[in-house]
Amino acid sequence: MTMTLHEFAPSGNCYKIRLIAALTGRTLNRRHYDILNGETRTPAFLREINANGRIPVLELEDGRKLPESNAALFYLAQGSPYWPADAWTQARVLQWLFFEQYSHEPNIATPRFWLAHVGADNLSDLQRALLPGKMAQGHAALQLMEDALTATPWLVDSIPTIADIALYAYTHVAPDAGFDLDRYPHIQAWLARVERLPGYQPMTV
Ligand SMILES: N[C@@H](CCC(=O)N[C@@H](CS)C(=O)NCC(=O)O)C(=O)O
């Protein structure tokens, strides 16, 4: 039996889960939903997959379902070096996971979705009004990562953890939303380090 990822392949939140699965030597079944056509908002999806109407959802071999990408990272990283053993180090990994969801993903993934998937010409007035503020906050999040990565090769000390996987997912595609990563040389070197990890798989596989 194999776990199943309910996903929309271009989503960074879904890619995080494919990436940690690859890095820890697992294969996942994949079930695609077209989020642009509301396929995660149907009564059947809300009832059977995720009452919150979103992907990713990781379905275990026995049918239990786990929404929230970073919860899936935690689950799949158990027993691997990507989830360190000591409580202080674990807490610092969590610090980055919460940062990713509150400060990074809403300001980088959302503009990317608007510009690369919805299309600049199709944005609502509200989306158009929110975009400059999101871009500014996205740059602030990238600068915080840049500063951290001047001190250590990985976000938490000297080994890669799920903090790096969570933040890699949308950082490496931030140029899709117009973020110029040439401004962040330490981030660029870190992206290259992630891409050299044994088992690494790109987003498009
Ligand atoms: N906090 C959630 C965010 C999930 C999320 O925003 N999913 C988006 C795609 S990346 C989605 O399903 N959008 C479709 C919709 O809201 O209808 C996670 O990290 O998994």
The ligand as an SDF file (V2000), in Angstrom:
LIG
                    3D

 20 19  0  0  0  0  0  0  0  0999 V2000
   -2.0420   26.1480    5.0160 N   0  0  0  0  0  0  0  0  0  0  0  0
   -2.3570   25.2270    3.9530 C   0  0  0  0  0  0  0  0  0  0  0  0
   -2.6870   26.0450    2.6990 C   0  0  0  0  0  0  0  0  0  0  0  0
   -3.3870   25.2040    1.6440 C   0  0  0  0  0  0  0  0  0  0  0  0
   -3.7920   26.0480    0.4490 C   0  0  0  0  0  0  0  0  0  0  0  0
   -3.8370   27.2870    0.5130 O   0  0  0  0  0  0  0  0  0  0  0  0
   -4.0900   25.3610   -0.6450 N   0  0  0  0  0  0  0  0  0  0  0  0
   -4.4630   26.0430   -1.8590 C   0  0  0  0  0  0  0  0  0  0  0  0
   -3.4750   25.6890   -2.9720 C   0  0  0  0  0  0  0  0  0  0  0  0
   -1.7990   26.0400   -2.5200 S   0  0  0  0  0  0  0  0  0  0  0  0
   -5.8420   25.5790   -2.2970 C   0  0  0  0  0  0  0  0  0  0  0  0
   -6.2110   24.4340   -2.0780 O   0  0  0  0  0  0  0  0  0  0  0  0
   -6.6140   26.4470   -2.9360 N   0  0  0  0  0  0  0  0  0  0  0  0
   -7.8820   26.0980   -3.4900 C   0  0  0  0  0  0  0  0  0  0  0  0
   -9.0170   26.7460   -2.7770 C   0  0  0  0  0  0  0  0  0  0  0  0
   -8.7950   27.4340   -1.7480 O   0  0  0  0  0  0  0  0  0  0  0  0
  -10.1400   26.5510   -3.2360 O   0  0  0  0  0  0  0  0  0  0  0  0
   -1.1900   24.2730    3.7030 C   0  0  0  0  0  0  0  0  0  0  0  0
   -0.0470   24.6410    3.9970 O   0  0  0  0  0  0  0  0  0  0  0  0
   -1.4190   23.1500    3.2320 O   0  0  0  0  0  0  0  0  0  0  0  0
  1  2  1  0
  2  3  1  0
  2 18  1  0
  3  4  1  0
  4  5  1  0
  5  6  2  0
  5  7  1  0
  7  8  1  0
  8  9  1  0
  8 11  1  0
  9 10  1  0
 11 12  2  0
 11 13  1  0
 13 14  1  0
 14 15  1  0
 15 16  2  0
 15 17  1  0
 18 19  2  0
 18 20  1  0
M  END
$$$$
